[in-house]
Amino acid sequence: MFKISLDQAALSEEQKRTLSEMWLRCMRRIIVSTTLAGSGHPGGSMSSLHLLLMLYSTISHDPCDPCWQGRDRLIVSMGHISPGVYSVLSEFGYLNEDNFCMEYRRAGSAFTGHVESCVPGIEWNTGVLGQGLSAGTGMALGLKLQGKSNRVFVLMGDGEQQKGQISEARRFAVKFGLNNIGVLIDRNYLQICGSTNSVMPQEIRADYAAAHWNVVYIEDGHDFEQIFQALRSVYLYEAGDPRFPSAIIARTIMGKGVPFMENKAKYHGSTLNESEAAKALEGLGLDNPIAELKEKRRACLVFQNHFSREPVYPLIETGAPRTYGPEIITDNRSAYGSALEDLARLNNSGTVPRVIGFSCDLEGSVKMDGLHRVSGNAFFESGIQEHHAATASGAISREGFATFFSTFGIFGVTEVFNQLRLNDINTSNLKLVCTHLGLDVGEDGQTHQCIDYIGLLQNLFGFSIFMPADPNQTDRIIRYVAERPGNFFVGMGRSKLPTILDESGRPAFAGDYRFSPAVADWLRHGDQAAILAYGSPIHEAVKAGEELAKNHGIRAAVLNFASIKPMDINAIRQAAKTGLIVTAEDHHIDTGLGSLVAIILAENSLPCRLVRLGVKRYGFSGKPEELYSSEGINREGIVKAVLQASVTK
């Protein structure tokens, strides 16, 4: 594999010749692949090609072992330049050139329109601009915590610098001394709609300098020697203050190498037709295989063997769960904080912590102060920068940490849904624990009453959704998710809650109880109706069940659905045998448990009356009990719903 050491003073003439030959071969692949596909982004691929070639020539990596622990990380934040990236990966032996050209942008192929990690050599699926630097800081922080010398490089476009999340990531990198990360920016001054100065003016060098980054400027981003010297200055910490990260801004030309494409915004996202491609290849002195490959592409099958990475996850000691007796009334978030503190004590006594936490100026409210107190090197206050924190915590979770990110539901779900979606696509191992959900937030009012968390998170294929009923179940769920790789959401309200008791009067989620996904808890048994709830309203459901039995002679089962996803379908089948199901939830009535139950009843042809109780409008500012009453999700509302439905079922 071609390799250049950053310890040498300059490039040799032989290295320059080799790089130029590599550049020509990659230009051929970019033109051929995008023309055959009839779509793609050739212009940006060409403007950044010299940067890509120099990066892969100098960073530590191994095509024979793409997951090698000693590798540097390279994130291509502007994922649309996939033709350029795949072309360079072909050059370095990560993939087969013919497979790439035959399959680019075809259904089922690994060679997608934006770079994805199903191709070896790709660290992070990108394309949604502005998130690459946050992911890079997460990886850099993880490497720092483990005392590793690996570096992280993030290749970015100049247009995406308009994204606010990049400013968040810049500040985070400086605060935590991430001098092991470097940014390279392809400064071609063009984006889809024209000049970057016209679309949204910006001073990129000044922005990074103002954030205390070291800034290196390359006058000609297509000169291999200039790129090499810039990388060398960063590698040797000669670019400025060695405590801080560095940004290399390279002046480049859109469509570089094909005169009729150069400096044309059109070619940011427009490909060449066959005659234009023939002209471009001829100008570069290259053969034109397009006609031959076009027929082969029609006939060839898509290669389905996508590359996959094994999850890197630490061995977590969960310890003995805490038990909250009937005499204790506390909030689930305090139980979460206590469990997290226990996990930190058990797992963070060495030089490298295994359980880490991120929060956004809400440490005390989300009860992460215990983790911070006992393991200060494992807690990362990210400021009011939720978009960055969501991405960075997801990225670091793939570096061998049990990572908890906590904030209020309105910030940790609703505000950062796109970041969570990218985490899901990138198979992170994030433990997203959100407090202050629903109307239970109370007096903070409708802007802070997150009532759409299930509706949103249901769209993420890899996230489990857990909603504990009381402090005992909270403790056990937190220990459960800490022990396992994968993405988990654990949600809770704000109010203090009593301990849920079973039918014999003992704590239902203590003793031998162990949390299991897709298993509903039968808190009360009955054969005339079934009340299904989770979180704070489960307490109202239990009281409603007791009142129905005592005052109205109705035997109603009460089921706690702490596991929303995956869901206990068999429990719903059993509940349907009563002939009446009432769901009660502190959530939008059309996108929560009630709707999920309706789907299951319909898909399984279960003849059962269903009454859905939930939030039907944005809430008022008031006490939670007042708001629950106004929406009919308190004891009285549930009893009324059961009685009315019992008459007509």
Phi, psi and omega in degrees: 000135179295129184216134177240131180273132176285356176280341180284156187284328183201167176286143174278162178298323178296319178296321178296318178297316180298316179297320179294321177294320177297319180301316180297315180297320180292323177299319178300316181295320180298312182294313184294313184295317183286325178292318178297321181285334183074013177200163180135186185233081183285324187300310178292328177298321180287323182290334182258002188297318179297321178295316180298314182297319180290323178298309182291340177281339187245333182285163177275121178199166184217106179301334179283342180216078185300339180260014179310128185295338181272004184286151165283157179258130174239117178252125176263097187293322179273078190297347180291345178276032180305325178301321178291318181294312181296326178296318179290320177297326174297319181297327184262008171088014179282332185209168182270127183301318182296318178300317180298308184293325181286332190247353187307124178065026175261147181300129179092348181280152173286340186271078187275173183295332173236147190299137179224150186284003170287354170258126179299139183101346177265124183275327191208129177293125183229188182131324171280102192298151174096354183257345185299319181293322177298316177298319179297320179294325176299314179295317180297319178296318179299318179294320178300314182300327181271003178070025182269152182267000179303151178245162178237131175238140180235118177267126186229160173268166179279327178298321183290349177295348177288344182289135180293331182298332179295322177297320177299315182294322179299315181294317180300315182299321180288316181304318185260017171061043184275070178281005176263014177239140177227142180249137171241127184245124178279096187265079179261000175065018179228145172221184191308315186268010177128211183294137176297331179289335178272318182294310177198100183302144179202152176247089190295314180299318181294323180298314180291321179296321180294333178273007177075024171277151169283133185241128176239132181249134177250118182292326179233099182285008175246009177260111184301323181294317180296319178296317180300314182294325177294314178297321181296320180294325177288317181298322182268007181058039178259359187278353183158220180289117184293349180281343190249159175288168184233148177235128176253118178254119185247123177285118184232179182233123175303131178072022184307130177108341177238101190310318184284353176262341190294135178061030177247116180299334180308321187275006170301315184228016178243137182265172177272144170280179188295321180290321177294320178297320179298319179295318180295316180294320178297319179297332178272358181073029184248153176289162182242101182264009193297316182300315180295314183290333180298317178292319179296321181297321179297324187270335189282151176274156177281133179283113190270355186280083181284145177288142177223151181253139173285138179295137175261110185220139184282159172280118186251128171275124183264340178070184180276134179292153174277152178240131179251115183284173181300335182281349184263127174240114180214175180266155179298328181293328176291322176295322175299311181300320180293318178296320179295321176297318177300315180298321178295317179298322184283331191242353187243023182281341179278187181287334180247116179290152177252336178246120183232161184222144175239138171216169186233078176063026180223030185308310182290321182293324180263007171063041174264005183293331178294315174302314180298319184292316185271345183211071186300330181282000182248005182244133186232099177287117188258003182070187182278068185222062188295324181298314178295315183299321180298317181287313182297319179293326176294318181292317181291336180293344178269002182258014175101034179229146167275105192253123177252130174239122185229135172199187176290153182302322183296332179267321187276348177237295187298314185288327189245030183303319181297322178294320177295322178299317178293323174300316181298314179300325181271013178047054176285176180239045189279138172253096181269109181246112183247134177254178175059046178272151169069195178294345180297344174296330173075240192294345178294341172085183193295330180293337182251359181270092182286109184241018184231017188294318179291316180303321179284309186292336176301337182281349181266112189298329187261001181267132167271152182234116181238135181230091184295151184273324184208178183301324179297314180291326176302311181305314185287326177292319180298317179294325179297310184289330179297329186279345191238143173289164179113171181263127181229137169250128174239121185241154181200161178273203184251330191286157172283142186231146174285166176287132176288130179252148176278186184292343178266359178092008178261155176306124187291331187244033177241191177061236183275000182298134173230132180289136176227130176297154177063025177232114176279153181259120177275093183284327176221144179255147179189161184235008182250346177191163177223128178254122182247129181205179178200163177062213184303319181295346179296331177293321176292324180294319178297315179296323178294318179299320179293320179293320179299319180290318186285316189257343186232359177066025180255121179273101182252129172285148176235120183243132177262118179260071177294331177261100178279321177217111006285156184252150179276090182292324180297323178297324178291322175301316180293318179297326181295337180294342177286342181091348181214122173243131173241122176258138180228126184207150176269069188199159175309127189297335186264356185227014182248215183302317182303316179292322178295319177296319179300318179297316181295318177299317182292314184292333181259007178052047182266117180283101184205139174285133179237128174240123182255125174247133180186193184274124186250002180197165174296138189282168174271176171265117183183181178294144180306320181295327177291319181290321176297320179296318182295333180259001177071028179249021174260183182306310184299318181295321180292316179300314181300318181296319180294316182296315181295318181288328181295329180291326188253356186287000000 
